[in-house]
């Protein structure tokens, strides 16, 4: 008599790889569920309770990671800058190139503090730095380095890299030896570059081939020996 074949009760066989993959996926799913439960228990439930009960213990805020801003030259560390800056706008008024603008409202605590937007107006590295002299609270200080950031080349957009003979960034850079041409390609000396942004401002490529990464590590005060 022929065996009756029931597809609903067919035994399933799995390879070792399939078993391992299934175990890993199950483990990842379990970790994701556990993480979600921790967030709900530690933050969402207390937050909802605080909304219902004004006397409930407030939920502690997590420290926020601020986006680094392109500050004017010789700025102190960001926390000290935000604590000391009065948003008086004197540095912007003193800048002969209108390179300093107030940070926009969406930047929270930094809104209204001075910053530079190189693609609109770059710092020209004035020898006497009138913006620093004008800063009464001294969050811009003459004894500090003028390091605002570091330029980076986006080679895929660079006309020189494409063999079109451009050297605008090298010719217009106000800082000696900060950028040079090697075999027709701009090379940035990050130790010398101040992040003034002139290279960004003068770049003629259809898509700007340079960006400035704002300096993250600035000294707390003039006597601080940390390097920015």
Beta strands, then each sheet from edge to edge (+ up, - down):
strand 1: 100-102
strand 2: 114-116
strand 3: 149-153
strand 4: 179-182
strand 5: 185-188
strand 6: 210-214
sheet 1: 1+ 2-
sheet 2: 3+ 6-
sheet 3: 4+ 5-
end
